[in-house]
Amino acid sequence: MRPALKRLALFHLILWTVFGIASFSSALADQPLAGSENKTPAHHSVTLPSGAKIDLEVADTPQSRQQGLMFRDRLPYDGILFIFQNAAPHRFWMKNCKFPIDILWLSPQKVITHISENVPPCSADPCPTYGPERDSLYVLEVAAGFAKREHLAPGMRIGF
């Protein structure tokens, strides 16, 4: 084989090796630790603008975010805190949920950017999706009426 072809073949081998390792590492980053899938989901305390504290289940893996409230009879704790890897316009639906909720989208700075109140459950396709077009890093799902009762509004900061 000519030296130029050898260099090109070596370059491609290195490139594909690096690409494969990066892809594998990225896939692993979104996986739960071995054995963690059977553990009780983590929960986290959140402080509202009023100073009240609530406890929320944490959904921070692809599996827990996808599951959300589907097929549950009630909210865990006071609701769920979804934590995403990247800020994006995360849209939600209520497929196979059993009760209405309020959904709050928060910026990376933990400021409320959007609220959908009294979002109804959906059992038939196609289910509507909810959420803003702007980026969020966190989403809270709480009982319907919670946002109104706590006087929550866009621009307010949530502490955690």
DARA-V794715 format. One record per residue. N is the residue number from 1. RES is the residue in three letters. SS is DSSP state (H for helix, E for strand, - for the rest). PSI is psi in degrees with one decimal (999 if undefined). NEAR is the number of other C-alpha atoms within 10 Angstrom. Layout:
{{N/RES/SS/PSI/NEAR} {N/RES/SS/PSI/NEAR}}
This chain:
{{1/MET/-/140.0/5} {2/ARG/-/149.8/6} {3/PRO/H/-39.1/8} {4/ALA/H/-40.5/9} {5/LEU/H/-36.5/10} {6/LYS/H/-44.2/11} {7/ARG/H/-42.2/11} {8/LEU/H/-43.4/11} {9/ALA/H/-42.5/12} {10/LEU/H/-42.3/12} {11/PHE/H/-46.1/12} {12/HIS/H/-39.0/12} {13/LEU/H/-45.0/12} {14/ILE/H/-45.0/12} {15/LEU/H/-48.0/11} {16/TRP/H/-32.2/12} {17/THR/H/-47.6/12} {18/VAL/H/-44.7/12} {19/PHE/H/-42.6/12} {20/GLY/H/-42.8/12} {21/ILE/H/-43.2/11} {22/ALA/H/-42.0/12} {23/SER/H/-43.1/12} {24/PHE/H/-43.1/11} {25/SER/H/-40.6/11} {26/SER/H/-41.3/11} {27/ALA/H/-40.5/10} {28/LEU/H/-33.3/11} {29/ALA/H/-28.5/12} {30/ASP/-/0.9/13} {31/GLN/-/145.6/13} {32/PRO/-/159.3/14} {33/LEU/-/149.2/9} {34/ALA/-/130.9/7} {35/GLY/-/-9.2/7} {36/SER/H/-13.9/10} {37/GLU/H/-18.0/12} {38/ASN/H/1.3/7} {39/LYS/-/158.4/7} {40/THR/-/135.1/8} {41/PRO/-/146.5/13} {42/ALA/-/156.1/10} {43/HIS/E/161.7/16} {44/HIS/E/141.0/13} {45/SER/E/139.4/16} {46/VAL/E/139.1/17} {47/THR/E/125.1/14} {48/LEU/-/164.1/17} {49/PRO/-/-28.0/15} {50/SER/-/-12.5/10} {51/GLY/-/-12.9/10} {52/ALA/-/145.0/9} {53/LYS/E/140.5/14} {54/ILE/E/153.9/13} {55/ASP/E/133.2/16} {56/LEU/E/141.3/22} {57/GLU/E/144.5/23} {58/VAL/E/127.0/21} {59/ALA/E/99.1/23} {60/ASP/-/12.4/19} {61/THR/-/159.0/17} {62/PRO/H/-39.0/14} {63/GLN/H/-46.2/13} {64/SER/H/-34.2/16} {65/ARG/H/-39.0/16} {66/GLN/H/-39.5/13} {67/GLN/H/-46.2/14} {68/GLY/-/-125.6/22} {69/LEU/-/9.0/22} {70/MET/-/133.2/15} {71/PHE/-/13.8/12} {72/ARG/-/148.7/13} {73/ASP/-/-19.9/10} {74/ARG/-/169.5/13} {75/LEU/-/141.5/18} {76/PRO/-/138.8/16} {77/TYR/-/-131.4/14} {78/ASP/-/0.6/19} {79/GLY/E/-161.5/22} {80/ILE/E/138.1/24} {81/LEU/E/113.4/24} {82/PHE/E/126.9/21} {83/ILE/E/122.1/20} {84/PHE/E/159.2/18} {85/GLN/E/-33.5/12} {86/ASN/E/146.1/12} {87/ALA/E/132.2/15} {88/ALA/E/169.0/15} {89/PRO/-/77.2/14} {90/HIS/-/117.8/19} {91/ARG/-/146.5/15} {92/PHE/E/154.3/16} {93/TRP/E/169.2/18} {94/MET/-/33.6/21} {95/LYS/E/128.6/21} {96/ASN/-/25.6/16} {97/CYS/-/157.4/19} {98/LYS/-/-3.6/18} {99/PHE/-/154.8/20} {100/PRO/-/153.4/18} {101/ILE/E/167.6/25} {102/ASP/E/140.6/20} {103/ILE/E/129.2/24} {104/LEU/E/128.8/25} {105/TRP/E/135.7/27} {106/LEU/E/144.1/24} {107/SER/-/172.3/19} {108/PRO/-/-23.0/15} {109/GLN/-/6.2/12} {110/LYS/-/33.1/18} {111/VAL/E/133.3/19} {112/ILE/E/125.1/22} {113/THR/E/-21.6/20} {114/HIS/E/145.9/20} {115/ILE/E/131.2/20} {116/SER/E/116.7/16} {117/GLU/E/146.8/18} {118/ASN/E/49.5/18} {119/VAL/E/122.7/20} {120/PRO/-/155.7/16} {121/PRO/-/162.4/18} {122/CYS/E/129.4/17} {123/SER/-/-6.2/11} {124/ALA/-/139.5/8} {125/ASP/-/146.5/7} {126/PRO/-/140.0/9} {127/CYS/-/140.2/14} {128/PRO/-/155.3/14} {129/THR/E/155.4/12} {130/TYR/E/148.0/15} {131/GLY/-/163.6/20} {132/PRO/-/166.2/17} {133/GLU/-/-13.4/11} {134/ARG/-/164.0/13} {135/ASP/-/146.4/18} {136/SER/E/156.9/27} {137/LEU/E/-22.5/19} {138/TYR/E/148.1/25} {139/VAL/E/133.5/26} {140/LEU/E/133.0/22} {141/GLU/E/121.6/24} {142/VAL/E/172.5/23} {143/ALA/E/145.0/19} {144/ALA/-/135.0/18} {145/GLY/-/-11.7/15} {146/PHE/H/-46.1/17} {147/ALA/H/-42.8/19} {148/LYS/H/-44.4/12} {149/ARG/H/-36.3/8} {150/GLU/-/2.5/12} {151/HIS/-/41.2/12} {152/LEU/-/144.5/18} {153/ALA/-/155.6/16} {154/PRO/-/142.5/13} {155/GLY/-/-17.8/13} {156/MET/-/147.8/15} {157/ARG/E/136.8/18} {158/ILE/-/135.9/17} {159/GLY/E/127.2/14} {160/PHE/-/999/10}}
